[in-house]
Amino acid sequence: MALRKRTGRRPTQKTKQSPSFTKEFLVEGLTHDAKGVARDDGKVTFVEGALPGERVEAYVVKQGRRFDEAKVSKILEESADRVTPECEHYFQCGGCQFQHLTYTKQIDSKLEWLRGQFRKLNIGDIELLSNTSQQYRRRARLSVFSKEGKQQLGFRARNSKDIVNISQCLVLTKPLQVVFDAFKERFNESTLASRIGHIELLDDNLSTSITIRLSRNVSDDDLIDWNKWAESQNVNLYWQQANEQRLPVVNEHFYTIDGLKIYFHPQDFIQVNGPMNEKMVEQAMNWLSPTKDDRILDLFCGSGNFSLPLAKRAGEVVGVEALESMVEYAKSNARVNELDNVTFIAADLTKTAPRILKNKKVTKVLLDPPRSGAFEFLETLVKFKPDQILYVSCNASTLARDAEYLIANGYLVSRVSLMEMFPQTSHSETMMLLQRK
């Protein structure tokens, strides 16, 4: 009797855990998420709270076969690049990982990390696009927690599901901070916390808004009282029921870009950094240099953030977006801005190319995909043989993967830019221009 071949994966080896103990480390580098890198007898230890050049005492909280993890307990020799975080919640909040490092070094660290991600691409210098390092976030989501009469409103704690009860946030725009202050004062006096899942703050060109995501029903009296409060604060207040996927919105919401109005639903994606979005779109127009001879494809186009500025300059633009609701906004935005040379279609770009794109001459392509990248569409994309491809990415690793494919299929990297969309945090946004050989 023949032996049957065993199939399936081997059991996963569990990470070795041990009680915490303290060691001394000399920190040599920094990870993309702001952890110090130290080596002890060749083994790497990632030290939370440590900076390159520092000698620290840290307690090891996890031991693994390939690396250990530790947290600083005492700084023995401090880096000249260390600064005291301005935010009082820095050591608890998980939002701004880089705030203990000078802003110049924050940029240097991100540039170095990007070079590592793109080491196989032969990219040359990385340009920098930046703006203010604080008060830039026009949108925020805050968690709510209530237990034994104690209410908490804030962001998730670092490496934890706990909620940090914040009093202020340095990266919120001034209007959002004002709204948050007023809401928190009213919230602390209410009994609403046990009925809320989370809240969302929004600052657009018309107004500020608060969306309350309910986990349980609220009494009519509470609704009336809260709506009166919102009216007194000149704030849009939305209530999203637990079984409700999309808010019914009666108020208009828009931002301006390149002299255009971009209307959107408050639950739809927009770039949270308004001033940087303006700079990003301007840079995209400069790099692609669209003319009336161009037929441009804008993939993952949303409500028209890039499509409409392109349509002001190009002969024709086709925008493709998976969400039909955003496509409807994009079509409306084209009408409002009196642009008749742009077409928007709803299509899933992980599947077969939409029929409207087949046999269509495309000279240039702009794509701004989600973190997973655009790999499924690249085979179709290269068949269009566009002269230029402008790739905007919030995930450098998937950008590197997709760029490798494009290079293997006849393209060269022409320019790369780090766009500092999220100062004080570990997140990086990248723009890459690829030219057909």
Phi, psi and omega per residue, in radians:
M1 nan 2.193 -3.088
A2 -1.244 2.522 3.093
L3 -1.309 2.356 3.103
R4 -1.426 2.303 -3.135
K5 -1.181 2.288 -3.140
R6 -1.310 2.337 3.126
T7 -2.073 2.973 3.124
G8 1.732 2.936 -3.095
R9 -1.488 2.707 3.024
R10 -1.229 2.648 3.092
P11 -0.998 2.396 -3.141
T12 -1.180 2.294 3.126
Q13 -1.323 2.202 -3.105
K14 -1.258 2.476 3.076
T15 -1.172 2.325 -3.135
K16 -1.216 2.210 3.090
Q17 -1.933 2.585 3.099
S18 -2.586 2.779 3.076
P19 -1.031 2.598 3.132
S20 -1.087 2.478 3.029
F21 -2.560 2.781 -3.018
T22 -1.771 2.426 3.082
K23 -2.440 2.866 3.074
E24 -1.776 2.394 -3.097
F25 -2.306 2.552 2.933
L26 -1.841 2.054 -3.023
V27 -1.513 2.251 -3.053
E28 -1.847 -0.522 -3.057
G29 -2.585 -2.979 -3.088
L30 -2.469 2.349 3.097
T31 -1.419 2.993 3.140
H32 -1.140 -0.391 3.122
D33 -1.822 0.489 2.943
A34 1.222 0.513 3.023
K35 -1.762 2.392 3.098
G36 -1.191 2.582 3.126
V37 -1.967 2.096 3.112
A38 -2.221 2.753 3.121
R39 -2.223 2.366 3.129
D40 -2.278 1.881 -3.067
D41 0.974 0.686 3.081
G42 1.529 -0.261 -3.121
K43 -1.608 2.363 -3.096
V44 -1.421 2.413 2.977
T45 -2.176 2.236 3.067
F46 -1.625 2.118 -3.000
V47 -1.965 1.898 3.125
E48 -1.199 2.267 3.106
G49 1.610 0.005 -3.108
A50 -1.839 2.645 -3.138
L51 -2.099 2.722 3.120
P52 -0.979 2.420 3.139
G53 1.554 -0.140 -3.114
E54 -1.561 2.567 2.948
R55 -1.850 2.153 -3.019
V56 -2.297 2.754 2.938
E57 -1.821 2.205 -3.071
A58 -2.447 2.626 3.102
Y59 -1.759 2.272 -3.118
V60 -1.341 2.127 -3.075
V61 -1.823 -0.280 3.129
K62 -2.659 2.349 3.072
Q63 -2.036 2.323 3.112
G64 -2.263 3.031 -3.119
R65 -1.189 -0.637 -3.069
R66 -1.738 -0.539 -3.121
F67 -2.725 2.821 3.063
D68 -1.977 2.878 3.067
E69 -2.219 2.454 -3.091
A70 -2.512 2.878 3.082
K71 -2.250 2.417 -3.115
V72 -1.120 2.309 3.007
S73 -1.929 -0.449 -3.133
K74 -2.754 2.355 3.094
I75 -1.676 2.045 -3.107
L76 -1.523 -0.727 3.067
E77 -2.313 2.048 -2.986
E78 -1.599 2.481 3.071
S79 -1.243 2.534 3.076
A80 -1.196 -0.261 -3.128
D81 -1.600 -0.015 3.122
R82 -1.379 2.403 3.059
V83 -2.259 2.796 3.071
T84 -1.392 2.120 -3.130
P85 -1.010 2.368 -3.127
E86 -1.294 -0.492 -3.093
C87 -1.437 2.277 -3.122
E88 -1.208 -0.282 -3.096
H89 -1.737 0.100 -2.998
Y90 -0.954 -0.767 -3.011
F91 -1.301 -0.216 3.087
Q92 -1.895 -0.747 -3.044
C93 -1.222 2.493 -3.129
G94 -1.620 0.174 -3.009
G95 -1.411 -0.869 -2.992
C96 -1.963 1.487 -3.021
Q97 -1.182 -0.407 -2.992
F98 -1.747 0.130 -2.960
Q99 -1.203 -0.214 3.106
H100 -1.558 0.085 -3.099
L101 -2.070 2.454 3.107
T102 -0.951 2.587 -3.050
Y103 -1.112 -0.627 3.092
T104 -1.037 -0.731 3.140
K105 -1.282 -0.490 3.021
Q106 -1.032 -0.809 3.123
I107 -1.093 -0.810 -3.137
D108 -1.018 -0.713 -3.126
S109 -1.125 -0.742 3.133
K110 -1.171 -0.693 3.109
L111 -1.098 -0.737 3.127
E112 -1.118 -0.712 3.133
W113 -1.134 -0.722 3.109
L114 -1.093 -0.707 3.102
R115 -1.033 -0.683 3.097
G116 -1.131 -0.706 3.119
Q117 -1.136 -0.582 -3.060
F118 -1.808 0.351 -3.031
R119 -1.064 -0.431 -3.112
K120 -1.564 -0.033 -2.956
L121 -1.757 -0.162 -3.131
N122 0.979 1.092 -2.956
I123 -1.659 -0.318 -3.043
G124 1.339 -2.621 -3.085
D125 -1.284 2.609 3.041
I126 -1.824 2.129 3.124
E127 -1.381 2.872 -3.111
L128 -2.162 2.307 3.024
L129 -2.150 2.073 -3.056
S130 -2.551 2.982 3.133
N131 -2.572 -2.463 3.123
T132 -1.253 2.646 -3.096
S133 -1.714 -0.024 3.118
Q134 -2.456 2.893 3.070
Q135 0.925 0.799 -3.094
Y136 -1.982 -0.291 -2.962
R137 -1.497 1.976 -3.098
R138 -1.653 0.091 3.126
R139 -2.574 2.453 3.130
A140 -2.706 2.589 3.083
R141 -2.069 2.216 -3.111
L142 -2.059 2.486 3.134
S143 -1.609 2.720 -3.108
V144 -2.228 2.454 3.129
F145 -2.543 2.408 3.116
S146 -2.399 2.234 3.106
K147 -2.659 2.228 3.113
E148 0.933 0.726 3.083
G149 1.408 -0.060 -3.141
K150 -1.706 2.215 -3.088
Q151 -1.905 2.410 3.105
Q152 -2.260 2.422 -3.138
L153 -2.422 2.039 -3.113
G154 3.034 -2.682 -3.107
F155 -1.816 2.850 3.102
R156 -1.133 2.501 3.106
A157 -1.263 2.820 -3.131
R158 -1.133 2.226 3.117
N159 0.943 0.644 -3.071
S160 -2.738 2.803 3.027
K161 -1.631 -0.022 3.108
D162 -1.142 2.759 -3.141
I163 -1.876 2.261 3.074
V164 -1.563 2.069 -3.109
N165 -1.339 1.726 -2.999
I166 -1.645 2.664 3.072
S167 -1.835 -0.399 3.120
Q168 -2.803 2.860 3.124
C169 -2.466 2.112 -3.027
L170 -1.235 -0.299 -3.099
V171 -1.688 -0.123 3.055
L172 -1.241 2.545 3.023
T173 -1.080 2.768 -3.133
K174 -0.995 -0.799 3.117
P175 -1.054 -0.657 3.132
L176 -1.211 -0.626 3.111
Q177 -1.127 -0.696 3.100
V178 -1.095 -0.778 3.128
V179 -1.117 -0.743 -3.141
F180 -1.092 -0.766 3.132
D181 -1.010 -0.819 -3.108
A182 -1.173 -0.736 -3.135
F183 -1.115 -0.755 -3.098
K184 -1.104 -0.698 3.117
E185 -1.090 -0.776 3.127
R186 -1.203 -0.686 -3.118
F187 -1.093 -0.736 -3.104
N188 -1.160 -0.397 -3.139
E189 -1.581 -0.098 -3.038
S190 -1.814 3.102 3.049
T191 -1.966 0.449 -3.011
L192 -1.397 -0.391 -2.964
A193 -0.954 -0.701 -3.080
S194 -1.211 -0.157 -3.104
R195 -1.904 0.051 -3.065
I196 -1.936 2.391 2.991
G197 -1.494 -0.903 3.065
H198 -2.809 2.983 3.029
I199 -2.213 2.694 3.102
E200 -2.197 2.326 3.112
L201 -1.854 2.487 -3.131
L202 -2.482 2.363 3.102
D203 -2.168 1.933 3.101
D204 -2.112 -2.987 -3.043
N205 -1.257 -0.271 -3.120
L206 -1.737 -0.664 -2.978
S207 -2.917 -3.127 2.953
T208 -1.932 2.634 -3.054
S209 -2.409 2.650 3.033
I210 -2.228 2.216 3.013
T211 -1.903 2.148 3.120
I212 -1.795 1.993 3.133
R213 -1.560 1.942 -3.054
L214 -1.502 2.510 2.996
S215 -1.834 -0.335 3.088
R216 -2.483 2.809 -3.124
N217 -1.165 2.638 3.105
V218 -1.974 2.501 -3.116
S219 -1.148 2.714 3.117
D220 -1.055 -0.663 3.134
D221 -1.085 -0.738 3.111
D222 -1.116 -0.731 3.120
L223 -1.051 -0.786 -3.133
I224 -1.104 -0.804 -3.123
D225 -1.084 -0.778 -3.113
W226 -1.197 -0.668 3.116
N227 -1.149 -0.630 3.058
K228 -1.139 -0.721 3.110
W229 -1.068 -0.798 -3.129
A230 -1.062 -0.700 3.116
E231 -1.124 -0.670 3.121
S232 -1.176 -0.467 3.138
Q233 -1.618 -0.028 -3.083
N234 1.017 0.795 -3.110
V235 -2.128 2.404 3.000
N236 -1.304 2.251 3.126
L237 -2.098 2.119 3.129
Y238 -1.981 2.472 3.077
W239 -1.973 2.082 3.102
Q240 -1.854 2.033 -3.134
Q241 -1.236 2.773 -3.064
A242 -1.041 -0.579 -3.108
N243 -1.715 0.217 -3.062
E244 -1.776 2.120 -3.102
Q245 -1.439 -0.648 -3.052
R246 -2.402 2.305 -3.094
L247 -1.175 2.406 2.890
P248 -1.372 2.024 -3.011
V249 -1.921 2.242 3.128
V250 -1.838 -0.321 -3.135
N251 -1.625 2.670 3.091
E252 -1.510 2.537 3.074
H253 -2.361 2.220 3.101
F254 -2.669 2.817 2.951
Y255 -2.296 2.860 -3.138
T256 -1.876 2.521 3.084
I257 -2.594 2.235 3.097
D258 0.957 0.622 -3.140
G259 1.340 0.188 -3.108
L260 -1.970 2.660 3.036
K261 -1.703 2.197 3.093
I262 -1.954 1.811 3.093
Y263 -1.442 2.585 -3.097
F264 -2.706 2.795 3.021
H265 -1.450 2.420 -3.063
P266 -1.062 -0.252 3.077
Q267 -1.677 -0.102 3.140
D268 -1.431 2.787 -3.128
F269 -1.222 2.317 2.848
I270 -2.426 2.776 3.064
Q271 -1.173 2.274 -3.043
V272 -1.296 -0.331 -3.122
N273 -1.807 1.690 -3.061
G274 -1.043 -0.942 3.138
P275 -1.026 -0.667 3.114
M276 -1.239 -0.559 3.067
N277 -1.081 -0.727 3.093
E278 -1.056 -0.770 3.126
K279 -1.160 -0.673 -3.129
M280 -1.107 -0.810 -3.140
V281 -1.122 -0.723 3.102
E282 -1.057 -0.747 3.126
Q283 -1.143 -0.688 3.108
A284 -1.065 -0.732 3.109
M285 -1.136 -0.687 3.133
N286 -1.170 -0.734 -3.100
W287 -1.229 -0.738 -3.123
L288 -1.401 -0.483 3.140
S289 0.814 1.016 -3.105
P290 -1.150 2.521 3.091
T291 -2.256 3.047 -3.136
K292 -1.152 -0.227 3.095
D293 -1.480 -0.126 -3.041
D294 -1.581 2.476 2.952
R295 -2.016 1.924 -2.924
I296 -1.968 2.393 3.092
L297 -1.848 2.161 3.113
D298 -1.955 1.875 -3.071
L299 -1.667 2.491 -3.055
F300 1.024 0.912 -2.885
C301 -1.418 -0.225 -3.127
G302 1.065 -2.353 -3.109
S303 -1.615 0.146 3.068
G304 1.906 0.379 -3.087
N305 -0.962 -0.727 3.064
F306 -1.740 -0.614 -3.017
S307 -1.010 -0.794 -3.048
L308 -1.230 -0.770 3.007
P309 -1.036 -0.635 3.077
L310 -1.112 -0.716 -3.095
A311 -1.142 -0.442 3.074
K312 -1.133 -0.395 -2.992
R313 -2.020 -0.545 -3.007
A314 -1.589 2.937 3.065
G315 -1.277 -0.743 -3.135
E316 -2.658 2.517 3.113
V317 -2.309 2.388 3.006
V318 -2.092 2.115 3.110
G319 -1.828 2.364 -3.123
V320 -2.151 2.270 -3.104
E321 -2.532 2.469 -3.089
A322 -1.270 -0.633 -3.056
L323 -1.471 2.047 -3.110
E324 -1.094 -0.579 -3.134
S325 -1.107 -0.673 3.117
M326 -1.273 -0.577 3.077
V327 -1.089 -0.695 3.113
E328 -1.106 -0.715 3.061
Y329 -1.094 -0.731 -3.134
A330 -1.078 -0.767 3.120
K331 -1.077 -0.767 3.115
S332 -1.108 -0.694 3.127
N333 -1.106 -0.635 3.096
A334 -1.112 -0.733 3.121
R335 -1.150 -0.792 -3.120
V336 -1.036 -0.668 -3.102
N337 -1.625 0.165 3.033
E338 0.979 0.850 3.088
L339 -2.011 1.969 -3.080
D340 -1.871 0.162 -3.132
N341 -1.869 0.376 -3.132
V342 -2.241 2.349 3.133
T343 -2.076 2.383 3.113
F344 -2.059 2.362 3.112
I345 -2.334 2.606 3.086
A346 -1.681 2.169 -3.134
A347 -2.793 2.568 3.073
D348 -1.520 1.936 -3.037
L349 -1.377 0.021 3.022
T350 -1.532 -0.031 -3.105
K351 -2.071 -2.836 -3.096
T352 -1.042 2.522 -3.135
A353 -1.064 2.421 3.093
P354 -0.994 2.531 -3.073
R355 -1.011 -0.603 -3.097
I356 -1.071 -0.403 -3.109
L357 -1.518 -0.306 -3.074
K358 -1.209 2.407 3.134
N359 1.079 0.395 3.132
K360 -1.762 2.284 3.116
K361 -1.280 2.134 3.124
V362 -2.134 2.174 3.140
T363 -1.652 -0.549 -3.110
K364 -2.516 2.658 -3.137
V365 -2.315 2.392 2.976
L366 -2.107 2.315 3.079
L367 -2.391 2.424 -3.118
D368 -2.348 1.274 -3.007
P369 -1.377 2.996 3.014
P370 -1.224 -3.093 -3.049
R371 -1.026 -0.480 -3.120
S372 -1.265 -0.192 3.101
G373 1.497 -2.856 -3.038
A374 -2.283 0.469 -2.979
F375 -1.019 -0.665 -3.079
E376 -1.100 -0.445 -3.082
F377 -1.685 -0.138 -3.006
L378 -1.129 -0.628 3.123
E379 -1.062 -0.717 3.072
T380 -1.197 -0.707 -3.084
L381 -1.032 -0.823 -3.080
V382 -1.180 -0.375 3.102
K383 -1.204 -0.421 3.059
F384 -1.231 -0.383 -3.124
K385 0.943 0.854 3.109
P386 -1.175 2.635 3.125
D387 -1.195 -0.634 -3.107
Q388 -2.387 2.568 3.043
I389 -2.248 2.109 3.085
L390 -1.853 2.047 -3.034
Y391 -1.963 2.078 3.071
V392 -1.849 2.243 -2.991
S393 -2.400 2.479 3.008
C394 -1.799 0.120 -3.134
N395 -2.473 1.784 -3.045
A396 -1.105 -0.525 -3.102
S397 -1.216 -0.727 3.095
T398 -1.288 -0.529 3.025
L399 -1.097 -0.773 3.118
A400 -1.051 -0.756 3.112
R401 -1.071 -0.831 -3.108
D402 -1.188 -0.654 3.121
A403 -1.126 -0.646 3.083
E404 -1.028 -0.732 3.120
Y405 -1.115 -0.785 -3.121
L406 -1.135 -0.675 3.097
I407 -1.111 -0.722 3.126
A408 -1.175 -0.270 -3.120
N409 -2.006 0.549 2.912
G410 1.803 0.280 -3.121
Y411 -2.088 2.706 3.072
L412 -2.138 2.500 3.071
V413 -1.305 2.136 -3.099
S414 -1.700 -0.799 -3.127
R415 -2.545 2.630 3.071
V416 -2.420 2.441 -3.141
S417 -2.376 2.329 2.898
L418 -1.463 2.147 3.103
M419 -1.874 2.005 -3.038
E420 -1.399 1.299 -3.069
M421 -1.398 -0.433 -3.051
F422 -2.295 1.199 3.117
P423 -0.981 2.618 3.140
Q424 1.328 -0.141 3.136
T425 -1.954 3.039 -3.137
S426 -1.503 -0.069 -3.060
H427 -1.345 2.491 3.121
S428 -2.265 2.416 3.034
E429 -1.942 2.452 -3.044
T430 -2.284 2.495 2.991
M431 -2.097 2.309 -3.125
M432 -2.301 2.284 3.072
L433 -1.866 2.171 3.114
L434 -1.998 2.363 -3.082
Q435 -1.962 2.384 3.103
R436 -1.279 2.354 -3.139
K437 -1.077 nan nan
